[in-house]
Amino acid sequence: MEDLLVTDFLTLLKYLCLGLFQGFTEPIPISSSGHLEIAQHFFGLDIKGLSFALLVNTASLLAVLLIYREDIMRLIRNGLAYITTKDKQAESDFRFIIYLIIGTIPAGVIGILLEDFIDMHLANIKTVGITLILTGLALWLIRNLRGRKNDAELSYKDAIIVGLAQAVALIPGISRSGATIVAAMGLGMKQETALRFSFLLYIPVSAGGMILGFNDILTDPNLSEYAIPYTIAFVASLVASYFSLKWFMNIMAKGNLKYFAIYCFIVGPLVYFLS
């Protein structure tokens, strides 16, 4: 009986750590999917199916919605105002919404077409080691860039390129926030604009994945058995995502992306050779 209680406690602790890993790494450019893969590998967990990843990603989505709630409400309000009244003052926000829609398409299409291939051939610890190094290289290249484009100066080209970068991040170990921020800053966006566009772009992709995968959650054979561990991981991911994104916003304002690049340079080879 005592051994069983210890085992249950250790299981809960592992899922708590998985939730914290997901939540803390989702906003920052070091790949949450990659770190989730790393954590499962070294914790000796083999979580089948997509339901767990969907749950912890949904928690991160809620944190992003909470932090960017004022921007979201302003975009909705001004987008509707422009549609109904052609208010010129609302036009830039309406165009920003269009760019978000365009930027969402590549990840949506590629995700649907290549999801099974990625899960079967790329979702492994060796791939994560390599792609973390690639993430580090990309961050290092743009570490000193200081763009000038603000929200009102974006273009269709910007939206497509950043959207394609987000699609590349479907590969485990390629950071979604890292890929989109690298692309955005490479296109000349200010740090604040790059960050906002990146995380507002995350919302429809994450929400779409949640909707498409909702049936996977309902039919997960482990859901009843692991209801408590999954709930703990969900709450941990929500809290960690919120504070991690707040912290990362300060990091972006100071332009200290090089530290994330150095982290990827260290962890990537370690993961590859020790796995």
C-alpha positions as CSV (number, residue, x, y, z in Angstrom):
1,M,0.0,0.0,0.0
2,E,2.8,2.4,0.9
3,D,4.7,1.6,-2.3
4,L,1.5,2.3,-4.3
5,L,1.1,5.7,-2.6
6,V,4.7,6.6,-3.3
7,T,4.2,5.6,-7.0
8,D,1.1,7.7,-7.3
9,F,2.8,10.7,-5.7
10,L,5.8,10.3,-8.1
11,T,3.4,10.1,-11.0
12,L,1.6,13.3,-9.9
13,L,4.9,15.0,-9.4
14,K,6.0,14.0,-13.0
15,Y,2.9,15.4,-14.5
16,L,3.2,18.6,-12.4
17,C,6.7,19.0,-13.9
18,L,5.4,18.3,-17.4
19,G,2.8,21.1,-17.0
20,L,5.4,23.5,-15.7
21,F,7.8,22.6,-18.5
22,Q,5.1,23.2,-21.1
23,G,3.9,26.4,-19.6
24,F,7.3,27.9,-18.9
25,T,8.7,27.1,-22.4
26,E,5.6,27.9,-24.5
27,P,6.1,31.7,-24.6
28,I,9.9,31.7,-24.7
29,P,11.9,30.8,-27.8
30,I,13.3,27.4,-26.7
31,S,10.4,25.1,-28.0
32,S,7.8,23.9,-25.6
33,S,7.1,20.8,-27.8
34,G,10.8,19.9,-27.7
35,H,11.0,20.3,-24.0
36,L,7.9,18.3,-23.5
37,E,9.5,15.5,-25.5
38,I,12.7,15.8,-23.5
39,A,10.8,15.7,-20.2
40,Q,8.8,12.7,-21.2
41,H,12.0,10.9,-22.3
42,F,13.9,11.5,-19.1
43,F,10.9,11.0,-16.8
44,G,10.3,7.6,-18.4
45,L,6.8,8.6,-19.6
46,D,5.3,7.5,-22.9
47,I,2.1,9.5,-23.2
48,K,0.2,8.2,-26.2
49,G,-2.1,10.3,-28.4
50,L,-2.5,14.0,-28.7
51,S,-4.9,14.7,-25.8
52,F,-2.3,15.5,-23.2
53,A,-0.4,17.9,-25.5
54,L,-3.7,19.5,-26.4
55,L,-4.7,20.1,-22.8
56,V,-1.5,21.7,-21.7
57,N,-1.4,23.8,-24.9
58,T,-5.0,24.9,-24.2
59,A,-3.8,26.1,-20.8
60,S,-1.1,28.2,-22.4
61,L,-3.7,29.6,-24.8
62,L,-5.8,30.8,-21.9
63,A,-2.7,32.5,-20.4
64,V,-2.1,34.3,-23.8
65,L,-5.7,35.3,-24.0
66,L,-5.6,36.8,-20.5
67,I,-2.4,38.8,-21.1
68,Y,-3.5,40.1,-24.5
69,R,-7.2,40.6,-23.7
70,E,-7.0,44.4,-24.2
71,D,-5.4,44.0,-27.6
72,I,-7.9,41.4,-28.6
73,M,-10.9,43.5,-27.5
74,R,-9.5,46.5,-29.3
75,L,-9.0,44.6,-32.5
76,I,-12.5,43.1,-32.4
77,R,-14.1,46.5,-31.6
78,N,-12.2,48.4,-34.3
79,G,-12.5,45.5,-36.8
80,L,-16.3,45.6,-36.5
81,A,-16.2,49.4,-36.6
82,Y,-14.3,49.4,-39.9
83,I,-16.6,46.8,-41.5
84,T,-19.8,48.7,-40.5
85,T,-18.7,52.3,-40.8
86,K,-15.4,52.3,-42.8
87,D,-13.9,54.3,-39.9
88,K,-10.4,55.3,-41.1
89,Q,-9.1,55.3,-37.5
90,A,-10.0,51.6,-37.3
91,E,-8.5,50.6,-40.6
92,S,-5.1,49.7,-39.3
93,D,-6.6,47.3,-36.7
94,F,-8.8,45.8,-39.4
95,R,-5.8,45.2,-41.6
96,F,-3.9,43.7,-38.7
97,I,-6.7,41.2,-38.3
98,I,-6.5,40.3,-42.0
99,Y,-2.7,39.7,-41.6
100,L,-3.4,37.4,-38.6
101,I,-5.8,35.4,-40.7
102,I,-3.3,35.2,-43.6
103,G,-0.5,34.2,-41.2
104,T,-2.6,31.4,-39.7
105,I,-3.2,29.6,-43.0
106,P,0.3,28.0,-43.6
107,A,0.4,26.3,-40.2
108,G,-3.2,25.2,-40.6
109,V,-2.7,23.7,-44.0
110,I,0.7,22.1,-43.3
111,G,-0.5,20.8,-39.9
112,I,-3.4,19.0,-41.5
113,L,-1.4,17.6,-44.4
114,L,1.8,16.6,-42.5
115,E,0.6,15.9,-38.9
116,D,0.9,12.1,-39.1
117,F,4.3,12.3,-40.9
118,I,5.7,14.7,-38.2
119,D,4.3,12.5,-35.4
120,M,5.8,9.3,-36.9
121,H,9.2,10.5,-38.1
122,L,10.1,13.7,-36.4
123,A,8.7,13.5,-32.9
124,N,11.7,12.0,-31.3
125,I,14.5,13.1,-28.9
126,K,17.2,13.1,-31.6
127,T,15.3,15.5,-33.8
128,V,14.7,17.8,-30.8
129,G,18.4,18.0,-30.2
130,I,19.1,19.0,-33.8
131,T,16.3,21.5,-34.1
132,L,17.2,23.2,-30.8
133,I,20.6,24.0,-32.3
134,L,18.9,25.4,-35.4
135,T,16.6,27.5,-33.1
136,G,19.7,28.8,-31.3
137,L,21.3,29.7,-34.7
138,A,18.3,31.7,-35.8
139,L,18.0,33.6,-32.5
140,W,21.8,34.4,-32.6
141,L,21.5,35.8,-36.1
142,I,18.8,38.4,-35.1
143,R,20.0,39.1,-31.6
144,N,21.0,42.7,-32.4
145,L,18.2,43.7,-34.8
146,R,16.1,46.7,-33.9
147,G,13.3,47.1,-36.4
148,R,11.2,50.1,-37.1
149,K,7.9,48.7,-38.4
150,N,4.9,49.1,-36.1
151,D,1.5,47.5,-36.3
152,A,0.2,49.9,-38.9
153,E,3.1,49.3,-41.3
154,L,2.8,45.6,-41.8
155,S,2.1,44.1,-45.2
156,Y,0.7,40.9,-46.7
157,K,4.3,39.8,-47.4
158,D,5.1,40.1,-43.7
159,A,2.0,38.0,-42.7
160,I,2.9,35.2,-45.2
161,I,6.5,35.0,-44.2
162,V,5.8,35.0,-40.5
163,G,3.0,32.5,-41.1
164,L,5.4,30.2,-42.9
165,A,7.8,30.5,-40.0
166,Q,5.1,29.4,-37.7
167,A,4.4,26.4,-39.9
168,V,8.1,25.3,-39.7
169,A,7.7,25.3,-35.9
170,L,5.4,22.3,-36.2
171,I,8.6,20.3,-36.1
172,P,9.4,19.4,-32.5
173,G,12.3,21.5,-31.2
174,I,11.7,24.4,-33.5
175,S,10.3,27.1,-31.2
176,R,7.0,28.6,-32.4
177,S,7.6,31.9,-30.7
178,G,11.2,31.8,-31.7
179,A,10.5,31.1,-35.4
180,T,7.8,33.8,-35.7
181,I,9.8,36.4,-33.8
182,V,13.0,35.7,-35.8
183,A,11.0,36.1,-39.0
184,A,9.2,39.2,-37.8
185,M,12.4,40.9,-36.6
186,G,14.2,39.9,-39.8
187,L,11.4,41.7,-41.7
188,G,12.1,44.9,-39.7
189,M,9.4,44.8,-37.1
190,K,9.9,46.5,-33.7
191,Q,10.4,44.1,-30.8
192,E,7.0,45.0,-29.4
193,T,5.2,44.5,-32.7
194,A,7.0,41.3,-33.4
195,L,6.0,39.9,-30.0
196,R,2.4,41.0,-30.3
197,F,2.0,39.6,-33.8
198,S,3.7,36.4,-32.8
199,F,1.4,35.7,-29.8
200,L,-1.8,37.0,-31.5
201,L,-0.9,34.6,-34.3
202,Y,-0.6,31.8,-31.8
203,I,-4.3,32.2,-30.7
204,P,-6.1,31.0,-33.9
205,V,-3.6,28.2,-34.5
206,S,-3.8,26.9,-31.0
207,A,-7.6,27.3,-30.8
208,G,-8.0,25.5,-34.2
209,G,-5.8,22.7,-32.9
210,M,-7.9,22.5,-29.7
211,I,-11.2,22.3,-31.7
212,L,-9.9,19.7,-34.2
213,G,-8.4,17.6,-31.4
214,F,-11.4,17.9,-29.0
215,N,-12.6,14.4,-30.0
216,D,-9.1,13.0,-29.2
217,I,-9.5,14.3,-25.7
218,L,-13.0,12.8,-25.3
219,T,-12.0,9.4,-26.6
220,D,-8.6,9.2,-24.8
221,P,-8.6,5.8,-23.1
222,N,-6.3,7.3,-20.4
223,L,-8.5,10.2,-19.6
224,S,-10.5,8.7,-16.7
225,E,-7.4,7.0,-15.2
226,Y,-5.2,10.1,-15.5
227,A,-7.9,12.8,-14.8
228,I,-6.0,14.1,-11.7
229,P,-2.5,14.1,-13.3
230,Y,-3.9,15.8,-16.4
231,T,-5.7,18.4,-14.3
232,I,-2.5,19.1,-12.3
233,A,-0.5,19.5,-15.5
234,F,-3.2,21.8,-17.0
235,V,-3.2,24.2,-14.0
236,A,0.6,24.1,-13.8
237,S,0.8,25.0,-17.5
238,L,-1.7,27.8,-17.2
239,V,0.1,29.5,-14.3
240,A,3.6,28.9,-15.7
241,S,2.6,30.2,-19.2
242,Y,1.2,33.4,-17.7
243,F,4.3,34.3,-15.7
244,S,6.7,33.1,-18.4
245,L,5.1,35.3,-21.0
246,K,5.1,38.3,-18.7
247,W,8.8,37.7,-18.1
248,F,9.6,37.2,-21.8
249,M,7.9,40.5,-22.6
250,N,10.4,42.2,-20.4
251,I,13.3,40.3,-22.0
252,M,12.1,41.3,-25.4
253,A,12.0,45.0,-24.4
254,K,15.6,44.7,-23.3
255,G,16.7,42.8,-26.4
256,N,18.4,39.9,-24.6
257,L,17.5,37.1,-27.0
258,K,21.1,36.0,-27.2
259,Y,20.7,34.2,-23.8
260,F,18.1,31.9,-25.3
261,A,20.4,31.2,-28.2
262,I,23.2,30.2,-25.8
263,Y,20.7,28.0,-23.9
264,C,19.8,26.2,-27.1
265,F,23.4,25.8,-28.1
266,I,24.1,24.0,-24.7
267,V,20.9,21.9,-24.4
268,G,20.6,20.8,-28.1
269,P,23.9,18.9,-28.2
270,L,23.4,17.5,-24.7
271,V,20.0,16.1,-25.6
272,Y,21.2,14.7,-28.9
273,F,24.3,12.9,-27.4
274,L,22.8,11.8,-24.1
275,S,19.5,10.4,-25.4
